[in-house]
Amino acid sequence: MKALPLAAMAGTYLLWKTMSEKKPTLDHFTAKEFGPWWPMMDNRLLKLLDAFRERLGRKVIISPAPGALGRLYGPSTSMHYARH
């Protein structure tokens, strides 16, 4: 069996760590807005997005476009997925 490259092990650890952290309470977003990606969202990013919405003073909508990165629930032909 081949060993995982160090980058893959680090990525797996960071994903596990992010998913196991308690999510912050946000004032301007709900978990539902991020769909199934909510558990994988970085807490710092969530807080920054919440602060951005506060500072902007109006609603920020997470892309509802079919096939948008982070919105897809099935196979994709998007180059975003191929590169990452």
Order of alpha helices (4+ residues) and beta strands (2+ residues): alpha-alpha-alpha
